[in-house]
Amino acid sequence: MKRFIRYILLFYVVLTVAAVVFVAVASAQPRSDRDHSAPDHWYEAWCCDLNDCRRAEPGEIRWTPEGWLHVPSGSIVPEDRVLSIPDHAPEADKMMMHPCKADYDIFEDGVLVAPKGGLRCLYKGETGT
C-alpha cells in the first residue's frame, strides 16, 4: 500500500511540474493579438504575420480604379483592405505606404483574398502614394 501511495505522489509531482513548465513556456510566446514585428510594433496582428509588413519603396504602390496596385507582385488591394496608420506609429512611418505580404494563400469565407506572395493588406500613409 505504501508503494502505491508513493507512485500516486510521484505521478502528482510529475504532473504538477509538467503543468508549471507548460504555463511558463506558453506565457513566454509572443501574443498574436497585439501589434508586432514592426517599428515600435504598430502593425495589427491580423494583417502582419511576423515580418510581412514594411515601408514601401518609391513607386512600389500605385493607385488604380480597382484599388492599390503593388507593382512587384501585381497584387491589387481593394479599399476595404487598406488601413490607416495609427496615431501611435512613428511620424516617419505615417508618411509612407506599408505593404503587408501574404506568406501563404489567405481565404475568407472560402474566397481567396490574398494569394501567396501577394498582399494581405496595405497601410496607407498621409502622402497616399
N, CA, C and O atoms as a printed pandas DataFrame, in Angstrom:
     atom_number atom_name residue_name chain_id  residue_number  x_coord  y_coord  z_coord
0              1         N          MET        A               1    0.820   -1.194    0.000
1              2        CA          MET        A               1    0.000    0.000    0.000
2              3         C          MET        A               1    0.862    1.256    0.000
3              4         O          MET        A               1    0.530    2.235   -0.669
4              5         N          LYS        A               2    1.986    1.238    0.757
5              6        CA          LYS        A               2    2.863    2.399    0.800
6              7         C          LYS        A               2    3.453    2.661   -0.589
7              8         O          LYS        A               2    3.602    3.811   -1.003
8              9         N          ARG        A               3    3.783    1.587   -1.295
9             10        CA          ARG        A               3    4.360    1.731   -2.634
10            11         C          ARG        A               3    3.342    2.403   -3.569
11            12         O          ARG        A               3    3.710    3.260   -4.372
12            13         N          PHE        A               4    2.092    2.023   -3.467
13            14        CA          PHE        A               4    1.047    2.609   -4.285
14            15         C          PHE        A               4    0.915    4.102   -4.003
15            16         O          PHE        A               4    0.773    4.896   -4.933
16            17         N          ILE        A               5    0.958    4.484   -2.758
17            18        CA          ILE        A               5    0.860    5.895   -2.372
18            19         C          ILE        A               5    2.057    6.666   -2.910
19            20         O          ILE        A               5    1.903    7.796   -3.373
20            21         N          ARG        A               6    3.254    6.072   -2.856
21            22        CA          ARG        A               6    4.445    6.729   -3.407
22            23         C          ARG        A               6    4.292    6.970   -4.909
23            24         O          ARG        A               6    4.651    8.038   -5.405
24            25         N          TYR        A               7    3.764    5.987   -5.630
25            26        CA          TYR        A               7    3.560    6.152   -7.069
26            27         C          TYR        A               7    2.548    7.263   -7.360
27            28         O          TYR        A               7    2.732    8.053   -8.286
28            29         N          ILE        A               8    1.503    7.312   -6.580
29            30        CA          ILE        A               8    0.490    8.365   -6.754
30            31         C          ILE        A               8    1.122    9.726   -6.485
31            32         O          ILE        A               8    0.908   10.664   -7.253
32            33         N          LEU        A               9    1.895    9.850   -5.407
33            34        CA          LEU        A               9    2.560   11.121   -5.099
34            35         C          LEU        A               9    3.564   11.502   -6.195
35            36         O          LEU        A               9    3.638   12.664   -6.595
36            37         N          LEU        A              10    4.328   10.532   -6.674
37            38        CA          LEU        A              10    5.288   10.789   -7.741
38            39         C          LEU        A              10    4.557   11.263   -9.006
39            40         O          LEU        A              10    4.987   12.215   -9.657
40            41         N          PHE        A              11    3.464   10.596   -9.342
41            42        CA          PHE        A              11    2.672   10.995  -10.502
42            43         C          PHE        A              11    2.161   12.426  -10.331
43            44         O          PHE        A              11    2.208   13.209  -11.280
44            45         N          TYR        A              12    1.679   12.776   -9.150
45            46        CA          TYR        A              12    1.179   14.112   -8.867
46            47         C          TYR        A              12    2.299   15.148   -9.022
47            48         O          TYR        A              12    2.075   16.204   -9.613
48            49         N          VAL        A              13    3.478   14.870   -8.509
49            50        CA          VAL        A              13    4.610   15.792   -8.607
50            51         C          VAL        A              13    5.007   15.995  -10.074
51            52         O          VAL        A              13    5.202   17.128  -10.515
52            53         N          VAL        A              14    5.124   14.902  -10.822
53            54        CA          VAL        A              14    5.498   14.993  -12.239
54            55         C          VAL        A              14    4.445   15.786  -13.006
55            56         O          VAL        A              14    4.794   16.638  -13.823
56            57         N          LEU        A              15    3.190   15.527  -12.763
57            58        CA          LEU        A              15    2.112   16.243  -13.431
58            59         C          LEU        A              15    2.145   17.731  -13.089
59            60         O          LEU        A              15    1.941   18.569  -13.968
60            61         N          THR        A              16    2.396   18.065  -11.839
61            62        CA          THR        A              16    2.477   19.460  -11.420
62            63         C          THR        A              16    3.649   20.170  -12.089
63            64         O          THR        A              16    3.500   21.291  -12.576
64            65         N          VAL        A              17    4.802   19.530  -12.116
65            66        CA          VAL        A              17    5.979   20.125  -12.760
66            67         C          VAL        A              17    5.710   20.332  -14.250
67            68         O          VAL        A              17    6.050   21.381  -14.798
68            69         N          ALA        A              18    5.113   19.360  -14.899
69            70        CA          ALA        A              18    4.797   19.487  -16.325
70            71         C          ALA        A              18    3.837   20.654  -16.570
71            72         O          ALA        A              18    4.001   21.395  -17.539
72            73         N          ALA        A              19    2.850   20.821  -15.709
73            74        CA          ALA        A              19    1.900   21.925  -15.855
74            75         C          ALA        A              19    2.600   23.271  -15.680
75            76         O          ALA        A              19    2.331   24.208  -16.431
76            77         N          VAL        A              20    3.479   23.372  -14.711
77            78        CA          VAL        A              20    4.212   24.624  -14.475
78            79         C          VAL        A              20    5.099   24.951  -15.679
79            80         O          VAL        A              20    5.146   26.101  -16.117
80            81         N          VAL        A              21    5.795   23.958  -16.214
81            82        CA          VAL        A              21    6.644   24.170  -17.386
82            83         C          VAL        A              21    5.794   24.600  -18.580
83            84         O          VAL        A              21    6.168   25.522  -19.304
84            85         N          PHE        A              22    4.666   23.948  -18.790
85            86        CA          PHE        A              22    3.781   24.302  -19.904
86            87         C          PHE        A              22    3.317   25.753  -19.796
87            88         O          PHE        A              22    3.362   26.486  -20.784
88            89         N          VAL        A              23    2.881   26.172  -18.633
89            90        CA          VAL        A              23    2.413   27.545  -18.434
90            91         C          VAL        A              23    3.553   28.537  -18.653
91            92         O          VAL        A              23    3.347   29.589  -19.258
92            93         N          ALA        A              24    4.740   28.218  -18.174
93            94        CA          ALA        A              24    5.891   29.114  -18.354
94            95         C          ALA        A              24    6.247   29.265  -19.829
95            96         O          ALA        A              24    6.514   30.376  -20.288
96            97         N          VAL        A              25    6.255   28.176  -20.566
97            98        CA          VAL        A              25    6.587   28.228  -21.997
98            99         C          VAL        A              25    5.488   28.957  -22.763
99           100         O          VAL        A              25    5.786   29.784  -23.624
100          101         N          ALA        A              26    4.244   28.670  -22.468
101          102        CA          ALA        A              26    3.138   29.315  -23.176
102          103         C          ALA        A              26    3.112   30.814  -22.934
103          104         O          ALA        A              26    2.832   31.579  -23.857
104          105         N          SER        A              27    3.395   31.246  -21.730
105          106        CA          SER        A              27    3.370   32.679  -21.442
106          107         C          SER        A              27    4.584   33.396  -22.011
107          108         O          SER        A              27    4.553   34.619  -22.153
108          109         N          ALA        A              28    5.646   32.681  -22.339
109          110        CA          ALA        A              28    6.829   33.304  -22.918
110          111         C          ALA        A              28    6.680   33.539  -24.414
111          112         O          ALA        A              28    7.455   34.305  -24.987
112          113         N          GLN        A              29    5.703   32.899  -25.069
113          114        CA          GLN        A              29    5.492   33.066  -26.502
114          115         C          GLN        A              29    4.866   34.429  -26.766
115          116         O          GLN        A              29    4.083   34.914  -25.951
116          117         N          PRO        A              30    5.203   35.062  -27.907
117          118        CA          PRO        A              30    4.576   36.342  -28.225
118          119         C          PRO        A              30    3.081   36.167  -28.441
119          120         O          PRO        A              30    2.641   35.158  -28.991
120          121         N          ARG        A              31    2.318   37.133  -28.015
121          122        CA          ARG        A              31    0.878   37.076  -28.188
122          123         C          ARG        A              31    0.528   37.509  -29.597
123          124         O          ARG        A              31    1.060   38.499  -30.099
124          125         N          SER        A              32   -0.366   36.771  -30.238
125          126        CA          SER        A              32   -0.721   37.078  -31.610
126          127         C          SER        A              32   -1.801   38.157  -31.709
127          128         O          SER        A              32   -2.123   38.602  -32.811
128          129         N          ASP        A              33   -2.363   38.583  -30.581
129          130        CA          ASP        A              33   -3.425   39.578  -30.646
130          131         C          ASP        A              33   -2.906   40.999  -30.454
131          132         O          ASP        A              33   -3.706   41.930  -30.360
132          133         N          ARG        A              34   -1.598   41.190  -30.394
133          134        CA          ARG        A              34   -1.069   42.540  -30.297
134          135         C          ARG        A              34   -0.317   42.895  -31.565
135          136         O          ARG        A              34    0.042   42.029  -32.363
136          137         N          ASP        A              35   -0.090   44.180  -31.731
137          138        CA          ASP        A              35    0.723   44.629  -32.851
138          139         C          ASP        A              35    2.132   44.099  -32.643
139          140         O          ASP        A              35    2.614   44.049  -31.511
140          141         N          HIS        A              36    2.798   43.703  -33.721
141          142        CA          HIS        A              36    4.090   43.052  -33.579
142          143         C          HIS        A              36    4.925   43.187  -34.834
143          144         O          HIS        A              36    4.428   43.573  -35.892
144          145         N          SER        A              37    6.185   42.867  -34.703
145          146        CA          SER        A              37    7.113   42.755  -35.822
146          147         C          SER        A              37    7.116   43.986  -36.707
147          148         O          SER        A              37    7.091   43.879  -37.933
148          149         N          ALA        A              38    7.145   45.125  -36.100
149          150        CA          ALA        A              38    7.156   46.365  -36.856
150          151         C          ALA        A              38    7.929   47.409  -36.067
151          152         O          ALA        A              38    8.170   47.235  -34.873
152          153         N          PRO        A              39    8.324   48.505  -36.734
153          154        CA          PRO        A              39    8.940   49.575  -35.958
154          155         C          PRO        A              39    7.972   50.013  -34.867
155          156         O          PRO        A              39    6.842   50.404  -35.159
156          157         N          ASP        A              40    8.393   49.952  -33.661
157          158        CA          ASP        A              40    7.556   50.273  -32.489
158          159         C          ASP        A              40    6.315   49.394  -32.385
159          160         O          ASP        A              40    5.402   49.710  -31.622
160          161         N          HIS        A              41    6.265   48.312  -33.129
161          162        CA          HIS        A              41    5.201   47.304  -33.032
162          163         C          HIS        A              41    3.810   47.885  -33.215
163          164         O          HIS        A              41    2.950   47.699  -32.354
164          165         N          TRP        A              42    3.573   48.577  -34.308
165          166        CA          TRP        A              42    2.257   49.180  -34.506
166          167         C          TRP        A              42    1.389   48.473  -35.535
167          168         O          TRP        A              42    0.190   48.750  -35.586
168          169         N          TYR        A              43    1.918   47.582  -36.350
169          170        CA          TYR        A              43    1.079   46.867  -37.313
170          171         C          TYR        A              43    0.101   45.954  -36.571
171          172         O          TYR        A              43    0.437   45.387  -35.532
172          173         N          GLU        A              44   -1.102   45.819  -37.109
173          174        CA          GLU        A              44   -2.099   44.954  -36.481
174          175         C          GLU        A              44   -1.797   43.488  -36.805
175          176         O          GLU        A              44   -1.370   43.158  -37.911
176          177         N          ALA        A              45   -2.023   42.629  -35.829
177          178        CA          ALA        A              45   -1.643   41.222  -35.959
178          179         C          ALA        A              45   -2.388   40.499  -37.082
179          180         O          ALA        A              45   -1.797   39.636  -37.731
180          181         N          TRP        A              46   -3.651   40.812  -37.335
181          182        CA          TRP        A              46   -4.398   40.100  -38.383
182          183         C          TRP        A              46   -3.816   40.390  -39.765
183          184         O          TRP        A              46   -3.952   39.584  -40.685
184          185         N          CYS        A              47   -3.168   41.544  -39.902
185          186        CA          CYS        A              47   -2.639   41.941  -41.203
186          187         C          CYS        A              47   -1.173   41.566  -41.350
187          188         O          CYS        A              47   -0.742   41.164  -42.430
188          189         N          CYS        A              48   -0.418   41.692  -40.295
189          190        CA          CYS        A              48    1.027   41.475  -40.358
190          191         C          CYS        A              48    1.401   40.264  -39.520
191          192         O          CYS        A              48    1.271   40.279  -38.296
192          193         N          ASP        A              49    1.858   39.233  -40.176
193          194        CA          ASP        A              49    2.262   37.998  -39.510
194          195         C          ASP        A              49    3.782   37.939  -39.507
195          196         O          ASP        A              49    4.395   37.718  -40.552
196          197         N          LEU        A              50    4.386   38.131  -38.365
197          198        CA          LEU        A              50    5.833   38.176  -38.200
198          199         C          LEU        A              50    6.433   39.356  -38.960
199          200         O          LEU        A              50    6.172   40.502  -38.592
200          201         N          ASN        A              51    7.220   39.122  -39.996
201          202        CA          ASN        A              51    7.911   40.226  -40.666
202          203         C          ASN        A              51    7.349   40.516  -42.049
203          204         O          ASN        A              51    8.111   40.788  -42.977
204          205         N          ASP        A              52    6.032   40.462  -42.205
205          206        CA          ASP        A              52    5.412   40.622  -43.514
206          207         C          ASP        A              52    5.228   42.072  -43.938
207          208         O          ASP        A              52    5.092   42.338  -45.133
208          209         N          CYS        A              53    5.219   43.020  -43.002
209          210        CA          CYS        A              53    4.949   44.417  -43.309
210          211         C          CYS        A              53    6.231   45.230  -43.262
211          212         O          CYS        A              53    7.126   44.974  -42.455
212          213         N          ARG        A              54    6.296   46.222  -44.154
213          214        CA          ARG        A              54    7.485   47.077  -44.213
214          215         C          ARG        A              54    7.119   48.349  -44.956
215          216         O          ARG        A              54    6.051   48.449  -45.559
216          217         N          ARG        A              55    8.021   49.319  -44.902
217          218        CA          ARG        A              55    7.836   50.537  -45.683
218          219         C          ARG        A              55    8.022   50.228  -47.161
219          220         O          ARG        A              55    8.921   49.475  -47.539
220          221         N          ALA        A              56    7.175   50.808  -47.988
221          222        CA          ALA        A              56    7.261   50.602  -49.439
222          223         C          ALA        A              56    8.370   51.478  -50.022
223          224         O          ALA        A              56    8.664   52.562  -49.517
224          225         N          GLU        A              57    8.965   50.983  -51.083
225          226        CA          GLU        A              57    9.934   51.760  -51.850
226          227         C          GLU        A              57    9.162   52.744  -52.743
227          228         O          GLU        A              57    8.008   52.485  -53.084
228          229         N          PRO        A              58    9.785   53.867  -53.124
229          230        CA          PRO        A              58    9.102   54.807  -54.029
230          231         C          PRO        A              58    8.669   54.105  -55.320
231          232         O          PRO        A              58    9.449   53.370  -55.925
232          233         N          GLY        A              59    7.432   54.337  -55.733
233          234        CA          GLY        A              59    6.907   53.746  -56.955
234          235         C          GLY        A              59    6.427   52.310  -56.824
235          236         O          GLY        A              59    5.919   51.745  -57.793
236          237         N          GLU        A              60    6.575   51.711  -55.659
237          238        CA          GLU        A              60    6.169   50.311  -55.467
238          239         C          GLU        A              60    4.660   50.143  -55.408
239          240         O          GLU        A              60    4.140   49.094  -55.790
240          241         N          ILE        A              61    3.942   51.171  -54.931
241          242        CA          ILE        A              61    2.491   51.135  -54.785
242          243         C          ILE        A              61    1.900   52.253  -55.648
243          244         O          ILE        A              61    2.347   53.399  -55.590
244          245         N          ARG        A              62    0.889   51.903  -56.448
245          246        CA          ARG        A              62    0.206   52.895  -57.284
246          247         C          ARG        A              62   -1.296   52.714  -57.170
247          248         O          ARG        A              62   -1.792   51.596  -57.036
248          249         N          TRP        A              63   -2.014   53.826  -57.224
249          250        CA          TRP        A              63   -3.469   53.761  -57.174
250          251         C          TRP        A              63   -4.005   53.461  -58.566
251          252         O          TRP        A              63   -3.522   54.003  -59.560
252          253         N          THR        A              64   -5.019   52.582  -58.625
253          254        CA          THR        A              64   -5.746   52.294  -59.863
254          255         C          THR        A              64   -7.230   52.351  -59.522
255          256         O          THR        A              64   -7.585   52.321  -58.343
256          257         N          PRO        A              65   -8.105   52.432  -60.522
257          258        CA          PRO        A              65   -9.550   52.429  -60.222
258          259         C          PRO        A              65  -10.012   51.152  -59.503
259          260         O          PRO        A              65  -11.029   51.174  -58.810
260          261         N          GLU        A              66   -9.274   50.036  -59.660
261          262        CA          GLU        A              66   -9.647   48.775  -58.999
262          263         C          GLU        A              66   -9.164   48.705  -57.555
263          264         O          GLU        A              66   -9.656   47.888  -56.777
264          265         N          GLY        A              67   -8.211   49.550  -57.193
265          266        CA          GLY        A              67   -7.616   49.532  -55.859
266          267         C          GLY        A              67   -6.140   49.886  -55.955
267          268         O          GLY        A              67   -5.688   50.424  -56.967
268          269         N          TRP        A              68   -5.396   49.587  -54.908
269          270        CA          TRP        A              68   -3.971   49.920  -54.868
270          271         C          TRP        A              68   -3.167   48.765  -55.454
271          272         O          TRP        A              68   -3.290   47.621  -55.017
272          273         N          LEU        A              69   -2.346   49.082  -56.447
273          274        CA          LEU        A              69   -1.537   48.090  -57.144
274          275         C          LEU        A              69   -0.163   47.996  -56.502
275          276         O          LEU        A              69    0.532   49.001  -56.352
276          277         N          HIS        A              70    0.226   46.782  -56.123
277          278        CA          HIS        A              70    1.592   46.510  -55.668
278          279         C          HIS        A              70    2.356   46.086  -56.911
279          280         O          HIS        A              70    2.214   44.956  -57.378
280          281         N          VAL        A              71    3.164   46.990  -57.444
281          282        CA          VAL        A              71    3.806   46.789  -58.740
282          283         C          VAL        A              71    4.640   45.503  -58.801
283          284         O          VAL        A              71    4.505   44.760  -59.773
284          285         N          PRO        A              72    5.502   45.196  -57.806
285          286        CA          PRO        A              72    6.333   43.988  -57.926
286          287         C          PRO        A              72    5.542   42.683  -58.024
287          288         O          PRO        A              72    5.939   41.784  -58.766
288          289         N          SER        A              73    4.439   42.561  -57.296
289          290        CA          SER        A              73    3.686   41.301  -57.293
290          291         C          SER        A              73    2.493   41.319  -58.230
291          292         O          SER        A              73    1.958   40.265  -58.572
292          293         N          GLY        A              74    2.064   42.521  -58.654
293          294        CA          GLY        A              74    0.867   42.640  -59.472
294          295         C          GLY        A              74   -0.415   42.538  -58.672
295          296         O          GLY        A              74   -1.502   42.531  -59.250
296          297         N          SER        A              75   -0.312   42.460  -57.348
297          298        CA          SER        A              75   -1.496   42.359  -56.484
298          299         C          SER        A              75   -2.223   43.693  -56.427
299          300         O          SER        A              75   -1.607   44.758  -56.389
300          301         N          ILE        A              76   -3.543   43.608  -56.421
301          302        CA          ILE        A              76   -4.357   44.799  -56.218
302          303         C          ILE        A              76   -5.050   44.647  -54.870
303          304         O          ILE        A              76   -5.712   43.643  -54.607
304          305         N          VAL        A              77   -4.891   45.645  -54.032
305          306        CA          VAL        A              77   -5.507   45.648  -52.706
306          307         C          VAL        A              77   -6.739   46.540  -52.771
307          308         O          VAL        A              77   -6.610   47.747  -52.977
308          309         N          PRO        A              78   -7.948   45.964  -52.596
309          310        CA          PRO        A              78   -9.160   46.783  -52.630
310          311         C          PRO        A              78   -9.220   47.706  -51.410
311          312         O          PRO        A              78   -8.567   47.466  -50.394
312          313         N          GLU        A              79  -10.010   48.752  -51.535
313          314        CA          GLU        A              79  -10.086   49.770  -50.476
314          315         C          GLU        A              79  -10.463   49.197  -49.108
315          316         O          GLU        A              79  -10.042   49.735  -48.084
316          317         N          ASP        A              80  -11.250   48.114  -49.072
317          318        CA          ASP        A              80  -11.650   47.570  -47.775
318          319         C          ASP        A              80  -10.508   46.853  -47.055
319          320         O          ASP        A              80  -10.667   46.454  -45.902
320          321         N          ARG        A              81   -9.365   46.684  -47.711
321          322        CA          ARG        A              81   -8.192   46.078  -47.077
322          323         C          ARG        A              81   -7.059   47.097  -46.925
323          324         O          ARG        A              81   -5.919   46.734  -46.635
324          325         N          VAL        A              82   -7.390   48.377  -47.124
325          326        CA          VAL        A              82   -6.429   49.458  -46.944
326          327         C          VAL        A              82   -6.702   50.081  -45.577
327          328         O          VAL        A              82   -7.827   50.476  -45.271
328          329         N          LEU        A              83   -5.666   50.157  -44.775
329          330        CA          LEU        A              83   -5.800   50.608  -43.397
330          331         C          LEU        A              83   -5.093   51.943  -43.187
331          332         O          LEU        A              83   -4.105   52.250  -43.855
332          333         N          SER        A              84   -5.609   52.719  -42.260
333          334        CA          SER        A              84   -4.936   53.953  -41.863
334          335         C          SER        A              84   -3.835   53.616  -40.874
335          336         O          SER        A              84   -3.963   52.693  -40.069
336          337         N          ILE        A              85   -2.771   54.363  -40.945
337          338        CA          ILE        A              85   -1.679   54.173  -39.987
338          339         C          ILE        A              85   -2.110   54.801  -38.664
339          340         O          ILE        A              85   -2.545   55.952  -38.643
340          341         N          PRO        A              86   -1.996   54.057  -37.557
341          342        CA          PRO        A              86   -2.484   54.570  -36.269
342          343         C          PRO        A              86   -1.675   55.763  -35.767
343          344         O          PRO        A              86   -0.521   55.963  -36.149
344          345         N          ASP        A              87   -2.305   56.538  -34.913
345          346        CA          ASP        A              87   -1.670   57.738  -34.357
346          347         C          ASP        A              87   -0.388   57.439  -33.588
347          348         O          ASP        A              87    0.518   58.271  -33.554
348          349         N          HIS        A              88   -0.301   56.259  -32.970
349          350        CA          HIS        A              88    0.867   55.949  -32.145
350          351         C          HIS        A              88    2.072   55.461  -32.956
351          352         O          HIS        A              88    3.118   55.159  -32.382
352          353         N          ALA        A              89    1.937   55.381  -34.274
353          354        CA          ALA        A              89    3.075   54.982  -35.113
354          355         C          ALA        A              89    4.078   56.131  -35.187
355          356         O          ALA        A              89    3.696   57.290  -35.029
356          357         N          PRO        A              90    5.354   55.829  -35.425
357          358        CA          PRO        A              90    6.355   56.892  -35.563
358          359         C          PRO        A              90    5.978   57.834  -36.717
359          360         O          PRO        A              90    5.406   57.402  -37.718
360          361         N          GLU        A              91    6.302   59.108  -36.566
361          362        CA          GLU        A              91    5.942   60.115  -37.568
362          363         C          GLU        A              91    6.465   59.755  -38.952
363          364         O          GLU        A              91    5.759   59.952  -39.941
364          365         N          ALA        A              92    7.678   59.235  -39.046
365          366        CA          ALA        A              92    8.245   58.876  -40.356
366          367         C          ALA        A              92    7.413   57.795  -41.034
367          368         O          ALA        A              92    7.288   57.803  -42.259
368          369         N          ASP        A              93    6.841   56.865  -40.271
369          370        CA          ASP        A              93    6.016   55.803  -40.841
370          371         C          ASP        A              93    4.690   56.331  -41.365
371          372         O          ASP        A              93    4.128   55.771  -42.306
372          373         N          LYS        A              94    4.182   57.409  -40.762
373          374        CA          LYS        A              94    2.881   57.953  -41.151
374          375         C          LYS        A              94    2.904   58.556  -42.548
375          376         O          LYS        A              94    1.845   58.769  -43.138
376          377         N          MET        A              95    4.061   58.832  -43.079
377          378        CA          MET        A              95    4.180   59.440  -44.402
378          379         C          MET        A              95    4.357   58.402  -45.502
379          380         O          MET        A              95    4.421   58.773  -46.674
380          381         N          MET        A              96    4.437   57.131  -45.172
381          382        CA          MET        A              96    4.775   56.083  -46.139
382          383         C          MET        A              96    3.603   55.130  -46.355
383          384         O          MET        A              96    2.654   55.093  -45.573
384          385         N          MET        A              97    3.697   54.360  -47.441
385          386        CA          MET        A              97    2.807   53.223  -47.659
386          387         C          MET        A              97    3.519   52.000  -47.074
387          388         O          MET        A              97    4.747   51.917  -47.114
388          389         N          HIS        A              98    2.754   51.060  -46.535
389          390        CA          HIS        A              98    3.319   49.865  -45.917
390          391         C          HIS        A              98    2.592   48.634  -46.451
391          392         O          HIS        A              98    1.500   48.318  -45.979
392          393         N          PRO        A              99    3.176   47.931  -47.429
393          394        CA          PRO        A              99    2.553   46.695  -47.914
394          395         C          PRO        A              99    2.799   45.543  -46.947
395          396         O          PRO        A              99    3.866   45.451  -46.339
396          397         N          CYS        A             100    1.816   44.674  -46.808
397          398        CA          CYS        A             100    1.928   43.507  -45.935
398          399         C          CYS        A             100    1.721   42.254  -46.777
399          400         O          CYS        A             100    0.609   41.960  -47.217
400          401         N          LYS        A             101    2.790   41.534  -46.988
401          402        CA          LYS        A             101    2.826   40.375  -47.887
402          403         C          LYS        A             101    2.179   39.151  -47.251
403          404         O          LYS        A             101    2.274   38.929  -46.043
404          405         N          ALA        A             102    1.527   38.369  -48.089
405          406        CA          ALA        A             102    0.946   37.099  -47.649
406          407         C          ALA        A             102    1.970   35.990  -47.891
407          408         O          ALA        A             102    2.414   35.792  -49.022
408          409         N          ASP        A             103    2.342   35.276  -46.848
409          410        CA          ASP        A             103    3.295   34.168  -46.980
410          411         C          ASP        A             103    2.606   32.862  -47.370
411          412         O          ASP        A             103    3.270   31.847  -47.583
412          413         N          TYR        A             104    1.292   32.886  -47.461
413          414        CA          TYR        A             104    0.509   31.711  -47.832
414          415         C          TYR        A             104   -0.821   32.227  -48.382
415          416         O          TYR        A             104   -1.168   33.385  -48.150
416          417         N          ASP        A             105   -1.566   31.400  -49.100
417          418        CA          ASP        A             105   -2.875   31.793  -49.609
418          419         C          ASP        A             105   -3.797   32.111  -48.442
419          420         O          ASP        A             105   -3.872   31.347  -47.480
420          421         N          ILE        A             106   -4.501   33.240  -48.526
421          422        CA          ILE        A             106   -5.407   33.655  -47.464
422          423         C          ILE        A             106   -6.833   33.650  -48.009
423          424         O          ILE        A             106   -7.137   34.290  -49.016
424          425         N          PHE        A             107   -7.687   32.917  -47.323
425          426        CA          PHE        A             107   -9.085   32.781  -47.719
426          427         C          PHE        A             107   -9.978   33.411  -46.659
427          428         O          PHE        A             107   -9.684   33.347  -45.465
428          429         N          GLU        A             108  -11.067   34.016  -47.109
429          430        CA          GLU        A             108  -12.121   34.495  -46.211
430          431         C          GLU        A             108  -13.433   33.974  -46.756
431          432         O          GLU        A             108  -13.779   34.241  -47.906
432          433         N          ASP        A             109  -14.155   33.246  -45.956
433          434        CA          ASP        A             109  -15.427   32.636  -46.365
434          435         C          ASP        A             109  -15.274   31.819  -47.641
435          436         O          ASP        A             109  -16.146   31.839  -48.509
436          437         N          GLY        A             110  -14.160   31.101  -47.747
437          438        CA          GLY        A             110  -13.924   30.229  -48.887
438          439         C          GLY        A             110  -13.442   30.930  -50.146
439          440         O          GLY        A             110  -13.256   30.287  -51.178
440          441         N          VAL        A             111  -13.237   32.243  -50.076
441          442        CA          VAL        A             111  -12.795   33.017  -51.236
442          443         C          VAL        A             111  -11.345   33.439  -51.028
443          444         O          VAL        A             111  -10.983   33.939  -49.963
444          445         N          LEU        A             112  -10.518   33.234  -52.053
445          446        CA          LEU        A             112   -9.118   33.641  -51.986
446          447         C          LEU        A             112   -9.050   35.162  -52.038
447          448         O          LEU        A             112   -9.431   35.768  -53.040
448          449         N          VAL        A             113   -8.561   35.788  -50.952
449          450        CA          VAL        A             113   -8.461   37.253  -50.907
450          451         C          VAL        A             113   -7.024   37.735  -51.054
451          452         O          VAL        A             113   -6.795   38.894  -51.401
452          453         N          ALA        A             114   -6.060   36.871  -50.798
453          454        CA          ALA        A             114   -4.655   37.238  -50.950
454          455         C          ALA        A             114   -3.858   35.983  -51.273
455          456         O          ALA        A             114   -3.659   35.134  -50.405
456          457         N          PRO        A             115   -3.399   35.858  -52.525
457          458        CA          PRO        A             115   -2.590   34.690  -52.871
458          459         C          PRO        A             115   -1.197   34.800  -52.270
459          460         O          PRO        A             115   -0.723   35.898  -51.979
460          461         N          LYS        A             116   -0.555   33.676  -52.089
461          462        CA          LYS        A             116    0.814   33.651  -51.578
462          463         C          LYS        A             116    1.685   34.571  -52.433
463          464         O          LYS        A             116    1.665   34.491  -53.661
464          465         N          GLY        A             117    2.446   35.443  -51.775
465          466        CA          GLY        A             117    3.298   36.394  -52.475
466          467         C          GLY        A             117    2.605   37.703  -52.791
467          468         O          GLY        A             117    3.261   38.693  -53.114
468          469         N          GLY        A             118    1.266   37.718  -52.699
469          470        CA          GLY        A             118    0.510   38.956  -52.905
470          471         C          GLY        A             118    0.422   39.726  -51.603
471          472         O          GLY        A             118    1.159   39.444  -50.658
472          473         N          LEU        A             119   -0.472   40.695  -51.550
473          474        CA          LEU        A             119   -0.627   41.497  -50.334
474          475         C          LEU        A             119   -1.906   41.131  -49.608
475          476         O          LEU        A             119   -2.967   40.996  -50.217
476          477         N          ARG        A             120   -1.787   40.972  -48.284
477          478        CA          ARG        A             120   -2.977   40.694  -47.485
478          479         C          ARG        A             120   -3.665   41.993  -47.115
479          480         O          ARG        A             120   -4.885   42.023  -46.947
480          481         N          CYS        A             121   -2.901   43.066  -46.985
481          482        CA          CYS        A             121   -3.461   44.377  -46.689
482          483         C          CYS        A             121   -2.391   45.424  -46.973
483          484         O          CYS        A             121   -1.256   45.099  -47.322
484          485         N          LEU        A             122   -2.778   46.683  -46.816
485          486        CA          LEU        A             122   -1.868   47.783  -47.094
486          487         C          LEU        A             122   -2.161   48.897  -46.115
487          488         O          LEU        A             122   -3.320   49.260  -45.916
488          489         N          TYR        A             123   -1.141   49.438  -45.511
489          490        CA          TYR        A             123   -1.285   50.618  -44.670
490          491         C          TYR        A             123   -0.969   51.833  -45.527
491          492         O          TYR        A             123    0.085   51.910  -46.158
492          493         N          LYS        A             124   -1.911   52.791  -45.540
493          494        CA          LYS        A             124   -1.773   53.977  -46.379
494          495         C          LYS        A             124   -1.319   55.149  -45.527
495          496         O          LYS        A             124   -1.980   55.530  -44.561
496          497         N          GLY        A             125   -0.177   55.714  -45.904
497          498        CA          GLY        A             125    0.344   56.880  -45.210
498          499         C          GLY        A             125   -0.348   58.158  -45.636
499          500         O          GLY        A             125   -1.194   58.155  -46.531
500          501         N          GLU        A             126    0.017   59.240  -44.990
501          502        CA          GLU        A             126   -0.617   60.536  -45.259
502          503         C          GLU        A             126   -0.363   61.026  -46.674
503          504         O          GLU        A             126   -1.181   61.764  -47.223
504          505         N          THR        A             127    0.744   60.635  -47.272
505          506        CA          THR        A             127    1.031   61.081  -48.642
506          507         C          THR        A             127    0.165   60.355  -49.642
507          508         O          THR        A             127   -0.116   60.897  -50.711
508          509         N          GLY        A             128   -0.270   59.139  -49.331
509          510        CA          GLY        A             128   -1.156   58.382  -50.190
510          511         C          GLY        A             128   -0.504   57.715  -51.370
511          512         O          GLY        A             128   -1.186   57.068  -52.165
512          513         N          THR        A             129    0.808   57.856  -51.508
513          514        CA          THR        A             129    1.495   57.165  -52.605
514          515         C          THR        A             129    2.815   56.631  -52.123
515          516         O          THR        A             129    3.551   56.015  -52.895
